[in-house]
Amino acid sequence: MSEKGWRGRLGPAVGVAPGARVDKFEIFFDLVFVFSFFNIARTTATEITGRSLFHALLVLSVLWWCWVVHTVVATRVRIGEGFVPVLMVAGMAALFSFALALPQAFQDSQGTHAGPVVVAISYVVIRAVHLALFLHIVRDNPTERRQLMRYAPELTLSTVLLLVSALLPGKLTDTGTAEVIRDGLWVSVILLQYGTGLLASTWGWEVTSAEHWTERYDLILIIALGESVISVGLGSNLIGQPPTWPGVTAAVLGIVFTAALWWVHYDVIGPAARIALHATLGRPRVLMARDAYAYLYLPMIAGIILFALGAEGIVHDIAEPGVPFSEPAHGPDVPLLFGGVIFYLAGNMLFQLRTLHTLSWLRLGTLGVLAACIPVAMVLPGLVTMGLLTAICVGLITAEVVLMSEGRRALRAAVYEERTAHEAHEAAYRARWHEDPPDTMTP
């Protein structure tokens, strides 16, 4: 079927090849998620309460589902090829509006507070862009179109529920009742979305390129870790005041334990899980991709945001002029700091269990140590608290490097062999260009 009109002039949509990697436009698209994660953290940091943390989890869950749907679309079509970037720019604009309105997502929609309405409308546009693109992908396949329609109830109901949550509370006179109804509608949206993902199983979905899928999620996790660094630096006002030795030391400790958490996933677990997904095909691959990446990355990202909030509060107090060195951390900063790391490690352990069918007793013990240290750290000076957490995280990866040395060497040998074979195949293919150069486009 030939393409006509603007789509024909821009070029057709290009399918995803089995060995495809993440393209540049996908990374460009992720910049909006950088801002979204940052805005969730900034909004929550202004007033950390149980309710604000609950709301942060709600908006993060809905935002993450948009990400999951986006990556599912990207398993079928190259996001940066043909006419597709035009649609994705519209999706980026809607997602940016969604992120801008997140701080007001749970405010009264009466008067000048349009945040809830902007959130709901932006969400509708994001999902509409994904649906339009997916309908184009399956336009010539009646079976896939029927499979796609099975997701229609989730799409319709989730958008309706978000719109109702934006409009209905403003019509109620009882503020307490309005808040309960609004929160309940958001919870219903999340249960509907993630429940549909579980019930749908493999309806019309396939992971053509395991390399693309794993790389996509690994990049978003790095983005979340990077956001935690930005959050600590900007939120704690390290840039807005002269540096002090306690402030610089706290910042360095924050970088070190964040790097240790990066190591926890990317040293062994991430590369081994990528190979495990490559080794599966068909329905088992789809189920592993859904469970391990679409679902279990969410608690890891939630943990990153939580420990970023805690670290920001502690570093802010340490760097504040005139605050005594012996002053302990205030409020919920220590539980957030240690609890966020516990969340992250627990999510990573579940990820390991789902992909590799193994558990690390060393990491399980580390979770116990972190939990036991929370009451101790609450009475320690803030800088000592940061040092304690950093010591635990660095101690974990040091122990793993020593105890898992043989496994790490075997994994790296397998990865090196895989990459060598892949690059040799690419080199052999491109060598043919010397004999028969590909056609080039001339302006």
N, C-alpha and C positions, 0 to 999 in steps of 0.2 A: 504494500500500500504506500503510495507516494505521499509525501508531506506537502501541504499547500500553505500559502499565506506566510505569516511571520515565522511560523515554526519551520517552514521549508527554507526560508532565507537564513535563519540562524543555524540550521542543521538539525538532523534528527536526534532523538534520544539514543544513547549508546548503552548497550547492555553491559553488565559486569562480567568480566572474564574470570575463570576459576582461579587464576593467580594474581588477581588485581590487588593493588595497594591503594591506600587512601590518597585522594588527589588534593590539589592545592585549595580548591574552592571549599572542600569540606573543612579544612583547617580554618579558612576564612570565616565560614559559618560558625565555627566554635567560638569566635570572639564574642558573640552575643551571649553565649553560655558563661564565658568568663565574667561578663558584667552581671549576669543573672545570679551566679553564685555569690559574687561580691555584694550585690544589693541585698540578698537574703541575709548575709552576715551583718552588713551595716545596719539594716533595719532592726534585727534582733538585738544588736549590741547597744542600741539606744536605751533599751529598758529590758533587761533580762529577767523574765518571769516564767513561771511554768506555762502560762497561757501564750506568751510570745514564742517560746520554744515549740509549743504545740502547733501554732500557726506556721512557724518556719518549716516544720516537718510536713505540714499539709501542702504548702506551696512548692516545696522541693519535690514532693512525690508527684504532683501534677506536672511540674516542669520536667521531671525525669521521664514521665510517660511520653511527653512530646518528643524527648530525645530518643526513646526506644522506637517509637513509630517512625521517626526520621531515619534511624539506622536500618530499620526493616525496608523502607523504600530504597535506601542506598544499597541494599543487597541485590536489587534488580536493575538499577539504572545508575549510570555515572552522573553524579550531582553536578559536576563541572563541565559537562559536554552538551553540545547542541543548544536547544532552546531551554533546557532544564534550569540553568542558572537564573534565567529571568523569573521563573516561578519561585525559585528559592530565595531570591532577593526580596520578593513580596513576603515570603515566610519569615525572613530575617527581620524585616520591618515590623511585622506583627509580633514576633518574639521579643524584639527590643521594647515595643510598647508594653508587652506583658511584663517584662522585667522592670520597666520604669514605674508601673503601677503597683508592683508588689508591696511596697511599704503601706499602701492604702487599701490593700485587698480586703481587709476585714474592718474597714471603717463604714460608717453610715453613708449610703449612696444618695441621701437627700442633700439639697443645697449644692455646695461647690465640691463635695466629696464624690468625684466620679471614678475613683480608683476601682471599686468592685466591678463597675460596668466596663471600664477599659480592659480589665483583666479578662472578663468573660468574652467580650467581643474579640479581643486579640487571640484568645484560645480558639474561638470558632474559625478565625481566618487561618491560623496555623494548621488546624486539622483539615480545613477545606483545601489548602494547598497540597497537603499530603494525599488527600483523597483524589484530587484531580490528577495528580501525577500517577498514582497507582491505577486509576481507571484508564489512563492513556497506555500504561504498560500492558494491561491485560485486555485491551480493546479487541484483539483478534482471537481471543481464547475464551469461548463461552464457559468452559469449566472453571477457569480461574475467576471469571466475573461472578459466577455463582458463589464461589468460595469467598470472594471479597465481600459479598453482600451479607455474609454471616457476621461480619463485624459492624454492620449498620446499627444494630440496637445499642452497642456501646458508644459509638460515635454520636448518635442522636441523643441518647439519654444523658451522656456526660455533658454535652453542650447545653442541653435544656436545664440540667440541674445547676450548672454554673451561672446561667442567666437568672434562674430563679433565686439563687443565693445572693446575686447582686441586687435584684429588684425588690424581692419580698420583704427583707428585714426593714427597709426604709418605710414600708407601709404600716409597720406595727408600732404601737405606742409603748409597749413594754420592752425596754432595752434588753433586759436579761433574757426574755423569751426570744427576741430577735437574734441575739448572739448564739443561743443554743441551736436555733433552727439553721442559721447560716453555717455554723461549724458542722452540724449534722449533715447538711447537704454536701459540704466539701468531703467529709468522710465517705459519704455515699458514692461520690464521684470516684474516689480512689479505690474503694472496694469494687466498684463496677469495672474500672479499667484493669486492675491487676487480676481480678477474678476472671474476666473475659480472657485475659492472656493465658491463664491456667486452663480454662475450659476449652479454649480454641485449639490448644495443642499445636498441631502442624497444619491447620487449615490453610491451604494455598500458600504456604511459606516454605522457602528453602534458603539455605546459606550457600550460595555458589562459591564464594571465596572465603575460606576460613581465615586466610591471611588478612583480608580487608576487615572482617568482622572483629578479630582480636585487636588489630592495630587501632581501629576506631575507638574501642573502649579503653585501651591503654592510654591513648592520647587524652581522652576526656578526664581520666583519673589524674594524669600529670597536670592538666589544667586546674583541677580542683586543688591539688597540692600547691600549685603556684599561686592560686588565689589566697590560700592560707598565709603565704609569705607576704603578699600585698596587704592583706587584711591586718596582720600584725604591725607592719611598717607604717601604714597610713592611719589605721584606727587607733593605735597607741601614741600617735603624734611624734614618732621618732624623727620624722623629717622636719617637723615644725619647730624644733627647739635644739639648742646646742647639744652635741653628744656628751654624755657622761660615761665614765667607766662602767658603772653598774648597768646603764642602759645598753651600751655596746655589748657587754658580756651577755646580758639577757637575750639580745637579738642574735648573737652568735649561737647561743644554746638553742634558740628556736630553729635556726637554720639546720643545726646538727641533728636534732631529733626529727625534724621533718625529712631530712635526707635519709635518716635511718628507717623511717616509715616507707619512703620510696624503695629502699633496698629490700624491705620485707616482702614486697610484691614482685619487684622486677629482677631480683637476683636469680631466683629459682622458680617460684610459683608461676609467675606470668609466662615465661618462656616454655615451661613444661606444659602448662594449660594450653598454650597455642598449639603445641605438637599434638596434644590429646584431641583437640578439636579437629585438626587436620586428619587424624587417624580415624575419625568417625565419618559416616556418610548417611545421607537420607534422614529418616526420622530421628535416630539417636543424635545426630549432629544438631538438628533444630532444637531438640529438647535441651541439650547441653548449652547451646547458645542462649536459649531463653532463660534457663534457671541460673546458670553461673554468671552470665554477663548482664542480661537485661534486668534481672531481679537482685542478684547478690552484690552488684556494684553499688546499689543504692545505699545500703547501710555503711559501706566504706566511705562514700561521699558525704553522707550525713555525719559520720564520725569526724571527717576532716573539718567540716564547718564547725562542729562543736568544739574540737580542741583549738581551732583558730580563735574562737570567741574567748575561751579560757586563757589562751596565751596572750591575746591582745590585752585583756584586763590586767593580767599580772605584769606584763612588760610596761604598760602605761604607768602603773604604780611605781615600778622600779625606776623608770626614767624621769618621773616627776620630781622637779627640784624641791628640796626641803623634806622629802619623805625619808624617814629613818631607814637604814639598811635592815634593821631587825623587824620592820613592820611586816606582819604576815599578809597573805593575800586576802582580799575582801570578798564577801558575798559568795556567789556560785562559781567563781573563777577556777578554783582547784577541782571541784567535781566536774566542771565542764572540760577542763584540760585532760584530766586522767580518764574521765568517762568517754570523751571523744576518741582517745587512743584505744580504749577497750572496745568501743563500737567498731573502729576500723579493723583492729586485729581479729575480732570475732567474725566480722563479715569476710575477711580474707581467709580465715580458717574454714568457713562454710564454702567459700569459693574453691579452696583446695580440696575439700571433701567431695564436692560435686564433680570436679574435673579430673582429679587424680586418685580419688577414693582412698586418700590417706589423711591422717591427722598428725600434727606435731605436738608431742607431749611437752616439749620445751615451750612452745607458744601457749599451750594451755596453762602451764605453770606461770608464765609471764602474766596472763590475765589475772590469775590469783594474786600475784605480787602487786600488780597495779591497783587492784581493788583494795588490798590491805593497806596500801600506802596513802589512800585518800585521807583518812582521819589524821594520819601523821603529818602529811603535807599541809593540812589546813592550819597548823600552828607554827609551821616553819616560815622563815623569811622568804619572800617571793623569789629571790634569786636562788636560794637553796632549793626551793621547790622545782624551779626550772632545771637546775642541775641534777636533782634526783630523777626526774622523768627522763632526761637525756641519758643518764647513766644506765637506766633500765633498758631503754631502747637500744643504745649502743651495745650493752652487754648481751642482749638477745642476738643481734646479728653477729657479734664476735663469736658467741658460742656456736651459732649455726655454721659459721665459716669453718670452725675447727672440727665440729662433729660431723658435718656433712661434706667434708672435703672431697671424698671419693665420688659422691653423687653429683656434686657441682662440676667436677672435672668431666664426668661422663656426659652430663647434660651439655656442657660447652663443646665437647667433641662432637656430639650429635648435631648441635646447631651449626657448628663450623662445617661439618660434612654436608649438611643440607644446603647451606648457603653456597658452598663451593660448587656443588652439582648444579644448583640453580643458575649461578653466574656463568658457569661453563656453557650451559644450554643457551643462555641469552647471548653470550659472545659468539657461539656458533651460528645462531640465527642472524645476528647483525653482520657477521662476516660476509654473508651473501650480498650485502649492499655494495661491497667493493666490486662485485662482478655485475650486479644488476641494481644500480642505485634506485631508490624509491622515487616516485614522481614528487615533485615539489610544487607548491602553489605559488603563483606569481601574481602580484597585485595588478 
